[in-house]
Amino acid sequence: MVTKVQKVNRDRGGELTREKEKLVTELEKNKEGVKLCEKILDCKDDTQSLILRKEMEEKFQKLALEETGKNSLVGHTKVSFHPRSLSQVSGGSLSVFAGFTIDVQEPAVESLSCPVTVTTNNADLTGGKVAPQIEVTSPQGKTTLIQTRAHTSPPLAAGKGQTSRVSRVWGAEWRPQQSGKHTLGVCIGGMKDLCSLNVDVGSNNHVLRLGQKGSQQGQFDTPIDVAVSGDRLYVADTYNQRVQVFDLSGKFCHSFAVNPGPYGLAVQRDGRVVVADKGKHSIFLFEADGTLVKQVGGQGKGEGQFDQPYFVCVDKEDNVIVADKNNHRVQVFDRNLNYKHKFGQWGRLPQDMFGPAGVSADSRGNIVLANFGDVSGVSGVEHGRKLQVFRPDGTWVSTISSDGDKLNWPHGVAVTEDGHVFVVDPEDHCVRKYRYM
């Protein structure tokens, strides 16, 4: 009997010792939690307070995970700590405990610039030194960071024992590259999701379509190229062997005959004419009276060589820009057809080229390019039929896919000074107008 009692005491003693150790550990954790709460209550610096609050939330999450090791997950909810209430707002700003709000200033449209602002009502939150970033998550889950710039000057320093409550505003330009639901979140100092906003990005569909197949005025038979001069739109109505002239709203003005049918061409400021000859893989420069000045090209892949150059345009300095279709690139020459540089490569990514055709340049030097796409005969950007915008040095800016009335066989393009581009589509026998800037 004595032996049994001694064994029970040893076993019970071991259990009590383990229980004591467990209680000591829990007590230490509770002390740490109390200290953390005291730090939060005593903290006068909002940035440090934010960090402490995030730390407390992490501790709650860790505690929840420990508890799930002992109990079933059924009936349990995710533990989170928000010292101020959160509100989910669809299509608007979302204020969170960090004191930030984020807002999109106008409807977001694929490929167009969209102003975004980030605001905090407590200027001390960033110390006036650190600008927040905006993390954009695409419909496919891909994330990109956008830098912001201060829109308001740092506030005056608060008096002793006071906290400045002057709002600070930062702004950024967001240019979504596809339609669909995107999430914008505010990040600062390594901390994410301080504020978020869901934005439905619309498709960049055309704002005007004019014409249909036919031979009457305002109708087309395989239109190939377009050009804008002042307030007039010129359309190369190729198989009707004429050029039709419209105002920029699409109203017919007049037409004149061209035999044989016109193709890609551009006019320099002094009246000299640049013509693309895809059959000869060459570019020709003529005086206004038709006298040949120069010919460049020949079939090949080298600098100054072409493989079916369909269209040309001139920029504000009369540089000649050539869409080198089968080489899937753009080549740039000076006004006298001396080679300068090239850019572009084949591919199916938004910035890649796929049979570049129509090309036009605006007064800021931006180059708008139409792509034929593949030989599937199916319309849409997924088959390479798209519009692209590039900087003068060839830096890709955006791609217009147009989900609504998809591009079928885009050819000539012409830009206007108010940020629109006309595109002729000989397969659909029409002209479409898009906003690109």
KEDRENNU-630902 format. One record per atom (N, C-alpha, C): residue in one letter; x, y, z. Coordinates in steps of 0.05 Angstrom, whole numbers, padded with zeros to 5 digits, always signed. Layout:
N
AXYZ...
END
This chain:
437
M+00017-00024+00000M+00000+00000+00000M+00017+00025+00000V+00038+00025+00016V+00056+00048+00018V+00068+00054-00009T+00076+00032-00023T+00088+00035-00050T+00069+00048-00069K+00043+00040-00068K+00023+00051-00086K+00019+00080-00081V+00018+00087-00055V+00014+00116-00048V+00038+00132-00058Q+00062+00122-00055Q+00086+00137-00064Q+00085+00140-00094K+00076+00120-00109K+00074+00122-00138K+00054+00143-00147V+00030+00143-00133V+00010+00163-00139V+00020+00191-00134N+00034+00195-00112N+00045+00221-00105N+00065+00230-00127R+00082+00211-00136R+00101+00219-00157R+00087+00227-00182D+00067+00211-00191D+00052+00217-00215D+00038+00243-00213R+00024+00246-00190R+00008+00271-00186R+00027+00295-00184G+00049+00291-00171G+00068+00313-00168G+00078+00322-00196G+00083+00303-00214G+00092+00310-00241G+00071+00326-00256E+00046+00317-00253E+00024+00332-00266E+00022+00360-00255L+00023+00363-00229L+00021+00389-00217L+00044+00407-00225T+00068+00395-00227T+00091+00411-00236T+00087+00421-00264R+00078+00404-00282R+00073+00412-00310R+00051+00434-00311E+00030+00430-00294E+00009+00450-00294E+00019+00477-00284K+00036+00476-00264K+00048+00501-00254K+00064+00515-00275E+00081+00499-00289E+00097+00511-00311E+00079+00523-00332K+00057+00510-00339K+00039+00520-00359K+00026+00546-00350L+00018+00547-00324L+00006+00572-00313L+00026+00595-00313V+00051+00588-00306V+00072+00609-00306V+00075+00621-00334T+00076+00602-00354T+00078+00611-00382T+00055+00629-00390E+00030+00620-00383E+00007+00636-00390E+00007+00663-00375L+00017+00663-00351L+00019+00688-00336L+00038+00708-00349E+00061+00697-00359E+00080+00714-00373E+00068+00726-00398K+00053+00709-00413K+00039+00719-00437K+00020+00741-00430N+00004+00736-00408N-00015+00757-00401N-00002+00783-00393K+00021+00780-00379K+00036+00804-00372K+00046+00819-00397E+00055+00804-00417E+00064+00816-00442E+00040+00830-00455G+00017+00817-00455G-00007+00830-00467G-00015+00855-00453V-00013+00855-00426V-00020+00879-00410V-00001+00901-00417K+00025+00895-00419K+00045+00915-00425K+00040+00927-00453L+00033+00909-00472L+00027+00919-00499L+00003+00938-00499C-00018+00930-00484C-00042+00948-00482C-00035+00974-00469E-00018+00974-00448E-00010+00998-00435E+00006+01016-00454K+00023+01003-00471K+00038+01019-00490K+00020+01032-00510I-00001+01018-00519I-00020+01029-00539I-00035+01053-00526L-00044+01049-00501L-00059+01071-00487L-00042+01095-00482D-00016+01090-00476D+00002+01112-00469D+00015+01125-00493C+00014+01112-00516C+00028+01121-00540C+00017+01147-00550K+00034+01167-00554K+00026+01193-00565K+00032+01195-00595D+00048+01178-00605D+00056+01178-00633D+00039+01159-00649D+00024+01170-00669D+00005+01154-00683D+00017+01132-00700T+00041+01138-00711T+00054+01118-00727T+00062+01094-00710Q+00074+01099-00686Q+00081+01078-00668Q+00056+01064-00658S+00035+01078-00653S+00010+01066-00644S-00001+01047-00665L+00001+01055-00690L-00008+01037-00711L+00008+01011-00712I+00035+01013-00708I+00051+00989-00708I+00044+00971-00684L+00039+00983-00661L+00031+00967-00637L+00004+00953-00642R-00014+00967-00654R-00040+00955-00659R-00038+00931-00678K-00021+00935-00699K-00016+00912-00717K-00004+00889-00702E+00014+00895-00683E+00027+00874-00668E+00006+00859-00651M-00013+00874-00639M-00033+00861-00623M-00051+00843-00641E-00057+00852-00665E-00074+00836-00682E-00059+00810-00689E-00033+00811-00693E-00017+00787-00699E-00018+00768-00675K-00017+00780-00651K-00018+00762-00627K-00045+00748-00625F-00066+00763-00631F-00093+00750-00631F-00094+00728-00651Q-00083+00733-00675Q-00084+00712-00696Q-00068+00687-00687K-00045+00692-00674K-00029+00670-00664K-00044+00654-00643L-00057+00669-00626L-00073+00656-00605L-00095+00639-00617A-00108+00649-00637A-00129+00634-00650A-00119+00609-00663L-00095+00610-00675L-00083+00586-00686L-00077+00566-00665E-00067+00575-00642E-00061+00556-00620E-00087+00543-00610E-00108+00558-00609E-00133+00547-00599E-00144+00526-00618T-00140+00529-00644T-00150+00510-00663T-00136+00483-00661G-00112+00483-00647G-00098+00458-00643G-00112+00441-00621K-00129+00455-00606K-00142+00441-00584K-00172+00436-00589N-00184+00454-00606N-00212+00452-00610N-00218+00451-00640S-00242+00443-00647S-00251+00442-00675S-00254+00470-00685L-00250+00474-00711L-00254+00501-00723L-00284+00508-00726V-00301+00488-00724V-00330+00493-00727V-00339+00513-00706G-00353+00534-00715G-00364+00553-00697G-00345+00575-00690H-00320+00574-00699H-00300+00595-00694H-00298+00614-00717T-00293+00639-00712T-00288+00659-00733T-00260+00670-00730K-00251+00681-00752K-00224+00692-00753K-00222+00715-00733V-00201+00715-00717V-00197+00736-00697V-00183+00760-00710S-00194+00784-00706S-00182+00808-00716S-00186+00830-00696F-00168+00850-00697F-00169+00872-00678F-00169+00898-00693H-00191+00913-00690H-00193+00939-00703H-00202+00959-00682P-00184+00977-00673P-00191+00996-00653P-00212+01016-00661R-00216+01019-00688R-00238+01035-00698R-00254+01019-00717S-00279+01027-00722S-00296+01011-00739S-00288+01013-00768L-00292+00991-00783L-00286+00990-00811L-00312+00990-00826S-00312+01002-00850S-00336+01001-00867S-00328+00995-00895Q-00340+00975-00907Q-00335+00967-00935Q-00352+00984-00953V-00340+00998-00971V-00354+01016-00989V-00349+01006-01018S-00369+01001-01033S-00366+00992-01060S-00365+01016-01079G-00342+01018-01093G-00339+01039-01112G-00332+01066-01100G-00326+01068-01074G-00319+01093-01062G-00295+01090-01044S-00291+01109-01025S-00269+01108-01007S-00274+01089-00984L-00253+01079-00972L-00255+01062-00949L-00237+01073-00927S-00248+01082-00905S-00233+01093-00883S-00226+01071-00864V-00201+01069-00855V-00193+01048-00837V-00180+01059-00813F-00172+01041-00795F-00161+01050-00769F-00136+01067-00771A-00122+01065-00794A-00098+01081-00797A-00103+01110-00803G-00128+01117-00807G-00135+01145-00813G-00132+01152-00842F-00129+01133-00860F-00126+01138-00889F-00153+01134-00903T-00157+01149-00925T-00178+01144-00944T-00165+01144-00972I-00177+01129-00990I-00167+01128-01018I-00192+01132-01036D-00188+01147-01057D-00210+01154-01074D-00201+01156-01103V-00218+01146-01122V-00213+01149-01150V-00230+01173-01160Q-00217+01192-01173Q-00230+01218-01179Q-00250+01217-01201E-00248+01197-01219E-00267+01195-01242E-00269+01166-01250P-00289+01159-01266P-00292+01131-01274P-00266+01120-01287A-00258+01096-01278A-00234+01084-01289A-00240+01069-01315V-00223+01075-01335V-00227+01063-01361V-00200+01051-01371E-00201+01027-01381E-00177+01014-01391E-00161+01032-01409S-00134+01033-01403S-00114+01047-01418S-00113+01078-01414L-00133+01089-01400L-00134+01118-01396L-00124+01125-01368S-00113+01149-01366S-00103+01159-01340S-00126+01164-01321C-00123+01155-01296C-00144+01159-01276C-00131+01170-01250P-00138+01194-01242P-00127+01206-01217P-00136+01191-01192V-00118+01186-01174V-00124+01173-01149V-00113+01190-01126T-00128+01194-01105T-00118+01209-01082T-00119+01192-01057V-00099+01197-01040V-00097+01185-01013V-00097+01208-00993T-00114+01206-00973T-00117+01227-00953T-00114+01216-00925T-00101+01231-00907T-00102+01225-00879T-00109+01250-00864N-00126+01247-00843N-00134+01270-00827N-00115+01277-00805N-00094+01260-00803N-00074+01264-00782N-00047+01266-00795A-00036+01290-00798A-00011+01294-00812A+00012+01281-00797D+00009+01276-00771D+00031+01264-00756D+00035+01235-00763L+00015+01223-00777L+00016+01195-00783L+00040+01187-00800T+00048+01206-00818T+00071+01201-00835T+00095+01218-00828G+00091+01235-00809G+00113+01253-00801G+00120+01273-00823G+00103+01275-00843G+00108+01294-00864G+00131+01287-00882K+00142+01263-00879K+00166+01255-00894K+00161+01231-00913V+00145+01213-00905V+00141+01188-00920V+00115+01189-00936A+00117+01186-00962A+00093+01186-00979A+00082+01157-00981P+00056+01154-00978P+00044+01127-00981P+00047+01117-01010Q+00045+01091-01013Q+00044+01078-01039Q+00016+01066-01043I+00009+01062-01068I-00016+01049-01075I-00010+01022-01088E-00019+01000-01076E-00016+00974-01087E-00041+00966-01103V-00037+00961-01129V-00059+00954-01146V-00059+00924-01152T-00081+00911-01147T-00084+00883-01152T-00104+00879-01176S-00094+00866-01197S-00110+00863-01221S-00130+00841-01218P-00149+00837-01237P-00168+00815-01234P-00155+00787-01233Q-00131+00785-01244Q-00116+00759-01243Q-00099+00757-01218G-00099+00777-01201G-00083+00776-01176G-00055+00787-01178K-00048+00798-01201K-00021+00810-01204K-00021+00837-01190T+00001+00843-01175T+00003+00868-01161T+00024+00886-01172T+00019+00912-01171T+00038+00933-01179T+00036+00955-01159L+00058+00969-01155L+00059+00992-01137L+00060+01018-01152I+00045+01038-01142I+00044+01064-01154I+00054+01084-01133Q+00073+01101-01140Q+00084+01121-01122Q+00065+01145-01121T+00062+01158-01098T+00045+01181-01096T+00063+01206-01091R+00051+01229-01097R+00064+01255-01092R+00046+01272-01075A+00058+01288-01058A+00042+01305-01040A+00027+01326-01056H+00001+01329-01050H-00015+01350-01062H-00018+01374-01044T-00013+01371-01017T-00014+01393-00998T+00012+01395-00984S+00019+01419-00976S+00044+01424-00961S+00043+01412-00933P+00066+01404-00922P+00065+01394-00894P+00054+01415-00875P+00037+01408-00856P+00025+01427-00838P+00045+01439-00819L+00038+01462-00806L+00055+01474-00786L+00056+01455-00762A+00079+01457-00748A+00083+01440-00724A+00062+01446-00703A+00052+01426-00690A+00033+01429-00668A+00047+01439-00643G+00031+01453-00626G+00042+01462-00601G+00047+01440-00582K+00060+01447-00560K+00068+01426-00540K+00042+01413-00529G+00043+01387-00529G+00020+01372-00519G-00003+01370-00538Q+00001+01380-00563Q-00021+01379-00582Q-00013+01361-00605T-00034+01352-00620T-00029+01335-00644T-00042+01349-00668S-00026+01352-00689S-00036+01366-00713S-00057+01349-00726R-00079+01361-00734R-00101+01347-00747R-00106+01358-00775V-00086+01371-00786V-00089+01382-00813V-00087+01359-00833S-00106+01357-00852S-00106+01336-00871S-00082+01338-00890R-00072+01315-00899R-00052+01314-00920R-00063+01297-00942V-00057+01306-00967V-00068+01293-00990V-00045+01286-01009W-00044+01262-01019W-00025+01253-01039W-00041+01245-01064G-00028+01248-01087G-00041+01240-01112G-00023+01222-01129A-00035+01207-01146A-00021+01189-01165A-00037+01186-01190E-00023+01179-01212E-00036+01173-01237E-00036+01143-01240W-00060+01132-01243W-00064+01103-01247W-00074+01099-01276R-00061+01082-01291R-00070+01076-01318R-00075+01046-01320P-00099+01037-01314P-00105+01008-01315P-00102+00997-01343Q-00090+00974-01345Q-00084+00962-01371Q-00105+00941-01380Q-00126+00937-01364Q-00147+00918-01372Q-00172+00925-01357S-00194+00916-01367S-00220+00921-01354S-00224+00899-01332G-00244+00904-01315G-00250+00885-01294G-00246+00897-01266K-00250+00880-01246K-00249+00890-01218K-00220+00890-01209H-00211+00914-01199H-00185+00918-01188H-00188+00926-01158T-00167+00920-01142T-00167+00929-01115T-00143+00947-01110L-00148+00971-01099L-00127+00990-01093L-00124+00991-01063G-00099+00987-01053G-00093+00988-01025G-00071+01007-01018V-00073+01019-00994V-00052+01039-00986V-00031+01024-00969C-00006+01030-00975C+00017+01019-00960C+00035+01042-00951I+00047+01038-00928I+00067+01058-00919I+00085+01045-00898G+00111+01050-00900G+00130+01041-00881G+00130+01011-00877G+00125+00996-00899G+00125+00967-00897G+00099+00955-00888M+00080+00972-00881M+00053+00962-00872M+00034+00964-00896K+00019+00942-00900K+00000+00941-00922K-00029+00941-00913D-00047+00944-00933D-00075+00943-00928D-00085+00963-00906L-00073+00987-00906L-00082+01007-00887L-00109+01019-00896C-00116+01014-00921C-00140+01024-00932C-00144+01011-00959S-00168+01004-00967S-00171+00991-00993S-00196+01000-01007L-00197+00996-01033L-00219+01005-01050L-00221+00986-01074N-00245+00977-01079N-00251+00960-01103N-00261+00978-01125V-00249+00975-01149V-00255+00993-01172V-00261+00975-01196D-00284+00979-01208D-00291+00966-01233D-00281+00983-01257V-00262+00973-01271V-00250+00987-01294V-00266+00980-01319G-00275+01000-01333G-00291+00996-01357G-00274+00991-01381S-00285+00979-01401S-00272+00974-01427S-00271+01001-01443N-00249+01005-01457N-00245+01029-01473N-00258+01025-01500N-00284+01027-01502N-00298+01023-01527N-00298+01049-01543H-00303+01046-01569H-00302+01070-01587H-00324+01089-01579V-00319+01115-01585V-00339+01136-01580V-00354+01144-01605L-00345+01135-01628L-00358+01142-01653L-00352+01120-01674R-00372+01114-01690R-00368+01096-01713R-00384+01108-01736L-00370+01111-01759L-00384+01122-01782L-00379+01105-01807G-00399+01102-01824G-00396+01088-01849G-00405+01059-01848Q-00410+01049-01872Q-00416+01021-01877Q-00408+01016-01906K-00409+00991-01915K-00401+00984-01942K-00420+00996-01962G-00408+01009-01982G-00424+01021-02003G-00408+01042-02019S-00421+01055-02038S-00407+01074-02055S-00418+01102-02053Q-00439+01106-02036Q-00450+01132-02032Q-00432+01149-02014Q-00437+01175-02013Q-00421+01191-01995Q-00425+01183-01966G-00403+01181-01951G-00404+01172-01924G-00403+01141-01921Q-00403+01127-01944Q-00399+01098-01944Q-00371+01091-01954F-00362+01067-01949F-00335+01059-01956F-00334+01032-01969D-00313+01028-01985D-00307+01001-01995D-00278+00996-01990T-00273+00981-01968T-00246+00975-01959T-00229+01000-01954P-00237+01016-01934P-00220+01040-01927P-00194+01030-01915I-00172+01043-01923I-00145+01033-01915I-00132+01052-01895D-00133+01078-01900D-00117+01097-01883D-00134+01121-01876V-00125+01135-01855V-00138+01160-01846V-00116+01180-01838A-00123+01205-01840A-00106+01227-01831A-00122+01250-01821V-00112+01263-01801V-00126+01287-01789V-00108+01311-01795S-00121+01332-01806S-00108+01357-01810S-00127+01379-01801G-00119+01393-01779G-00136+01413-01768G-00162+01400-01758D-00185+01410-01768D-00211+01400-01759D-00223+01381-01780R-00206+01369-01796R-00216+01352-01817R-00204+01324-01815L-00220+01304-01822L-00212+01276-01822L-00212+01267-01851Y-00189+01256-01861Y-00187+01246-01888Y-00186+01216-01888V-00203+01203-01904V-00204+01174-01905V-00197+01165-01933A-00178+01146-01934A-00170+01134-01960A-00190+01112-01966D-00210+01118-01982D-00232+01099-01989D-00222+01084-02014T-00205+01064-02009T-00187+01052-02029T-00202+01040-02053Y-00221+01022-02049Y-00234+01009-02071Y-00255+01026-02085N-00263+01048-02072N-00280+01068-02085N-00263+01089-02100Q-00236+01086-02098Q-00217+01103-02112Q-00222+01133-02106R-00223+01139-02080R-00228+01167-02073R-00218+01172-02045V-00216+01197-02038V-00211+01206-02011V-00236+01221-02001Q-00247+01213-01979Q-00270+01226-01967Q-00262+01243-01944V-00274+01267-01941V-00266+01286-01920V-00291+01290-01902F-00285+01288-01875F-00306+01292-01855F-00296+01312-01834D-00315+01324-01819D-00306+01338-01795D-00301+01318-01773L-00291+01327-01750L-00283+01308-01729L-00307+01295-01714S-00331+01304-01720S-00354+01291-01708S-00366+01270-01727G-00354+01268-01751G-00362+01247-01770G-00381+01258-01792K-00386+01284-01793K-00403+01295-01813K-00388+01297-01840F-00401+01287-01862F-00389+01287-01888F-00385+01316-01898C-00362+01322-01909C-00356+01348-01921C-00355+01347-01951H-00336+01332-01962H-00333+01329-01991H-00315+01305-01997S-00311+01299-02023S-00293+01277-02031S-00279+01285-02057F-00258+01271-02063F-00244+01276-02089F-00232+01249-02098A-00230+01246-02125A-00222+01220-02137A-00191+01217-02135V-00183+01192-02131V-00154+01185-02132V-00153+01158-02146N-00137+01158-02169N-00136+01134-02185N-00106+01127-02191P-00096+01104-02183P-00111+01082-02170P-00117+01088-02141G-00130+01069-02128G-00139+01074-02101G-00116+01081-02082P-00120+01100-02063P-00099+01109-02045P-00092+01087-02024Y-00068+01088-02013Y-00059+01071-01992Y-00046+01088-01970G-00025+01079-01957G-00012+01094-01935G+00004+01117-01945L-00002+01141-01933L+00014+01165-01940L+00013+01185-01917A+00031+01204-01918A+00033+01226-01898A+00043+01251-01912V+00037+01274-01901V+00045+01299-01912V+00061+01315-01892Q+00085+01324-01900Q+00102+01340-01882Q+00092+01369-01883R+00103+01386-01865R+00093+01413-01863R+00099+01430-01887D+00120+01423-01902D+00126+01439-01926D+00112+01428-01951G+00095+01408-01947G+00080+01398-01970G+00091+01373-01983R+00115+01365-01974R+00127+01341-01985R+00111+01316-01976V+00109+01297-01994V+00092+01273-01989V+00109+01248-01985V+00103+01233-01964V+00116+01208-01958V+00097+01185-01964V+00106+01166-01980V+00088+01144-01989V+00101+01117-01982A+00085+01099-01971A+00094+01072-01965A+00086+01053-01988D+00105+01038-01998D+00100+01019-02019D+00107+00991-02008K+00086+00977-01999K+00091+00951-01986K+00101+00930-02006G+00093+00932-02031G+00102+00913-02051G+00132+00915-02057K+00142+00940-02056K+00171+00944-02061K+00187+00946-02035H+00173+00942-02012H+00186+00943-01986H+00202+00969-01983S+00191+00991-01991S+00205+01016-01992S+00188+01040-01983I+00201+01062-01976I+00188+01087-01970I+00199+01108-01990F+00180+01124-02001F+00187+01144-02021F+00181+01171-02010L+00199+01191-02017L+00194+01219-02009L+00192+01235-02035F+00170+01249-02038F+00165+01265-02062F+00162+01295-02054E+00170+01312-02073E+00163+01340-02071E+00133+01343-02075A+00123+01367-02068A+00094+01371-02071A+00085+01368-02099D+00103+01373-02119D+00095+01370-02147D+00098+01342-02158G+00106+01323-02141G+00109+01295-02149G+00137+01287-02157T+00156+01305-02155T+00184+01298-02161T+00196+01280-02139L+00207+01257-02147L+00219+01239-02128L+00244+01251-02116V+00245+01251-02090V+00268+01262-02075V+00286+01239-02066K+00274+01218-02055K+00291+01197-02043K+00274+01172-02040Q+00287+01149-02041Q+00275+01123-02036Q+00294+01108-02017V+00282+01096-01996V+00297+01080-01977V+00283+01053-01973G+00299+01033-01965G+00287+01007-01959G+00299+00984-01974G+00281+00967-01983G+00289+00941-01993G+00282+00920-01973Q+00275+00896-01981Q+00266+00875-01963Q+00289+00865-01945G+00284+00864-01919G+00304+00854-01901G+00297+00861-01872K+00315+00853-01854K+00311+00858-01825K+00330+00879-01814G+00349+00889-01830G+00369+00908-01820G+00357+00935-01816E+00373+00953-01805E+00364+00981-01801E+00359+00994-01828G+00336+01006-01831G+00329+01019-01856G+00318+01000-01877Q+00316+00974-01871Q+00303+00955-01888Q+00275+00949-01878F+00258+00938-01895F+00230+00933-01888F+00221+00906-01898D+00199+00897-01886D+00184+00874-01896D+00154+00882-01896Q+00145+00892-01919Q+00118+00902-01923Q+00111+00925-01904P+00123+00948-01908P+00115+00972-01893P+00088+00982-01904Y+00068+00981-01888Y+00041+00989-01897Y+00036+01019-01894F+00043+01030-01871F+00035+01058-01866F+00058+01074-01855V+00056+01101-01859V+00075+01120-01849V+00060+01143-01836C+00074+01158-01820C+00064+01184-01810C+00087+01202-01805V+00082+01227-01800V+00103+01246-01793V+00095+01259-01766D+00116+01265-01749D+00110+01277-01724D+00113+01308-01726K+00113+01322-01704K+00113+01351-01705K+00139+01363-01715E+00160+01346-01716E+00186+01355-01727E+00190+01343-01755D+00170+01332-01766D+00170+01320-01793D+00187+01295-01795N+00194+01283-01771N+00207+01257-01772N+00187+01237-01784V+00197+01218-01799V+00180+01198-01813V+00180+01172-01796I+00156+01164-01789I+00152+01140-01772I+00139+01118-01789V+00152+01095-01791V+00143+01074-01809V+00135+01049-01793A+00111+01039-01799A+00102+01013-01787A+00113+00991-01805D+00133+00977-01795D+00147+00955-01810D+00133+00929-01803K+00111+00924-01818K+00091+00903-01810K+00103+00876-01804N+00116+00863-01824N+00124+00835-01820N+00150+00832-01803N+00163+00855-01798N+00185+00855-01779N+00176+00862-01751H+00150+00867-01748H+00137+00872-01722H+00152+00894-01706R+00157+00916-01719R+00171+00938-01706R+00164+00964-01719V+00173+00986-01707V+00170+01013-01718V+00198+01024-01723Q+00202+01036-01746Q+00228+01050-01752Q+00223+01079-01755V+00242+01095-01745V+00239+01124-01745V+00262+01136-01762F+00255+01155-01780F+00275+01169-01796F+00271+01199-01793D+00292+01215-01800D+00288+01244-01799D+00273+01253-01824R+00268+01278-01827R+00251+01288-01848R+00262+01283-01876N+00288+01277-01878N+00300+01270-01903N+00305+01241-01907L+00292+01224-01891L+00293+01195-01892L+00321+01184-01885N+00334+01197-01866N+00358+01186-01854N+00350+01170-01829Y+00360+01145-01826Y+00352+01128-01804Y+00360+01139-01777K+00341+01137-01757K+00347+01146-01730K+00346+01123-01710H+00324+01109-01707H+00323+01087-01688H+00298+01070-01694K+00296+01048-01679K+00274+01029-01682K+00265+01019-01655F+00241+01008-01653F+00231+00996-01628F+00209+00976-01635G+00205+00957-01616G+00184+00937-01620G+00194+00909-01625Q+00177+00890-01618Q+00183+00862-01623Q+00157+00846-01624W+00158+00822-01637W+00134+00806-01639W+00128+00794-01612G+00102+00791-01607G+00093+00777-01582G+00064+00781-01578R+00053+00768-01557R+00025+00770-01551R+00019+00785-01525L+00040+00796-01512L+00036+00813-01489L+00025+00840-01498P+00013+00855-01480P+00001+00881-01488P+00021+00900-01500Q+00046+00899-01491Q+00066+00917-01502Q+00080+00907-01528D+00075+00882-01535D+00087+00871-01559D+00071+00879-01584M+00084+00876-01607M+00071+00882-01632M+00064+00857-01647F+00043+00858-01663F+00034+00835-01678F+00024+00846-01705G+00042+00850-01724G+00035+00860-01750G+00027+00889-01749P+00045+00907-01740P+00038+00936-01738P+00030+00947-01765A+00009+00963-01766A-00001+00974-01791A-00004+01004-01789G-00028+01014-01784G-00033+01043-01782G-00016+01055-01760V-00006+01080-01765V+00010+01094-01745V+00005+01124-01748S+00005+01137-01724S+00001+01166-01724S+00014+01177-01699A+00023+01203-01701A+00037+01216-01678A+00022+01242-01672D+00020+01248-01645D+00007+01273-01637D+00028+01294-01632S+00019+01318-01624S+00037+01340-01620S+00056+01337-01596R+00050+01318-01579R+00068+01313-01556R+00088+01291-01562G+00086+01280-01586G+00105+01259-01595G+00095+01231-01590N+00072+01228-01577N+00061+01201-01572N+00054+01188-01599I+00060+01162-01601I+00056+01147-01626I+00034+01127-01621V+00013+01128-01637V-00010+01109-01635V-00007+01089-01658L-00009+01064-01652L-00003+01042-01671L-00026+01022-01671A-00035+01015-01695A-00055+00993-01699A-00040+00968-01707N-00050+00945-01697N-00038+00919-01703N-00058+00901-01717F-00049+00889-01740F-00066+00870-01755F-00074+00846-01738G-00054+00835-01723G-00059+00810-01708G-00054+00786-01725D-00064+00763-01716D-00058+00737-01729D-00076+00733-01753V-00074+00709-01765V-00090+00703-01789V-00115+00687-01783S-00123+00687-01757S-00146+00671-01750S-00172+00681-01761G-00173+00707-01767G-00197+00719-01777G-00217+00725-01754V-00209+00721-01729V-00226+00727-01706V-00217+00753-01695S-00237+00771-01689S-00231+00797-01679S-00223+00797-01650G-00212+00819-01641G-00206+00822-01612G-00176+00822-01606V-00170+00833-01582V-00142+00837-01574V-00128+00810-01569E-00144+00789-01562E-00132+00763-01557E-00120+00751-01583H-00127+00762-01605H-00115+00753-01631H-00097+00775-01643G-00088+00793-01625G-00069+00813-01633G-00080+00838-01646R-00107+00839-01648R-00119+00863-01661R-00123+00884-01639K-00107+00904-01640K-00107+00923-01617K-00094+00950-01626L-00099+00970-01609L-00085+00996-01612L-00066+00999-01589Q-00042+01010-01595Q-00022+01015-01575Q-00013+01044-01575V-00004+01053-01552V+00006+01080-01549V+00035+01078-01539F+00054+01092-01552F+00082+01092-01545F+00092+01121-01542R+00112+01124-01525R+00126+01150-01523R+00144+01153-01548P+00155+01177-01553P+00172+01181-01576P+00197+01163-01577D+00207+01155-01553D+00230+01137-01552D+00223+01108-01554G+00197+01102-01558G+00189+01074-01560G+00179+01061-01534T+00179+01077-01512T+00168+01066-01487T+00138+01061-01489W+00130+01037-01482W+00102+01030-01484W+00086+01044-01462V+00063+01055-01469V+00046+01069-01450V+00021+01053-01444S+00006+01044-01464S-00019+01030-01459S-00028+01015-01484T-00048+00998-01480T-00060+00983-01502T-00090+00985-01500I-00103+00990-01522I-00133+00991-01523I-00143+00966-01536S-00160+00951-01522S-00170+00926-01533S-00198+00928-01543S-00215+00945-01530S-00242+00949-01539S-00259+00924-01537D-00270+00918-01514D-00285+00893-01510D-00313+00894-01524G-00324+00919-01527G-00351+00921-01538G-00353+00914-01567D-00345+00932-01584D-00345+00928-01613D-00316+00923-01621K-00308+00898-01621K-00279+00891-01624K-00268+00899-01651L-00242+00907-01651L-00228+00912-01676L-00227+00887-01692N-00234+00889-01718N-00234+00866-01735N-00208+00864-01752W-00203+00886-01766W-00178+00886-01783W-00168+00915-01783P-00158+00925-01761P-00150+00954-01759P-00128+00961-01779H-00131+00983-01793H-00111+00992-01812H-00102+01020-01804G-00108+01040-01820G-00098+01067-01816G-00109+01080-01791V-00093+01097-01778V-00102+01111-01754V-00094+01141-01757A-00109+01158-01744A-00103+01187-01743A-00111+01198-01717V-00094+01214-01704V-00100+01225-01678V-00110+01254-01679T-00124+01262-01659T-00133+01290-01657T-00120+01302-01632E-00120+01328-01630E-00107+01342-01608E-00122+01340-01582D-00146+01330-01582D-00161+01328-01557D-00160+01299-01546G-00140+01284-01556G-00135+01257-01544G-00152+01235-01555H-00162+01237-01580H-00177+01216-01593H-00161+01206-01617V-00168+01181-01625V-00156+01169-01649V-00177+01157-01666F-00176+01162-01692F-00194+01149-01712F-00180+01124-01723V-00195+01102-01726V-00184+01077-01737V-00202+01067-01760V-00190+01062-01783V-00206+01051-01805V-00205+01020-01803D-00227+01008-01809D-00229+00979-01808D-00241+00970-01835P-00224+00962-01854P-00235+00955-01881P-00252+00930-01880E-00248+00912-01861E-00265+00888-01860E-00293+00894-01851D-00296+00914-01833D-00322+00922-01824D-00332+00947-01840H-00316+00957-01858H-00323+00980-01875H-00333+01003-01858C-00317+01010-01838C-00325+01032-01820C-00300+01046-01809V-00305+01068-01795V-00284+01083-01781V-00293+01084-01752R-00276+01077-01733R-00282+01079-01705R-00265+01102-01692K-00275+01113-01671K-00261+01134-01657K-00259+01126-01627Y-00234+01128-01617Y-00229+01121-01589Y-00215+01144-01574R-00218+01144-01548R-00202+01162-01532R-00177+01147-01523Y-00153+01159-01527Y-00129+01145-01520Y-00112+01160-01499M-00118+01185-01493M-00103+01200-01473M-00122+01214-01454
END
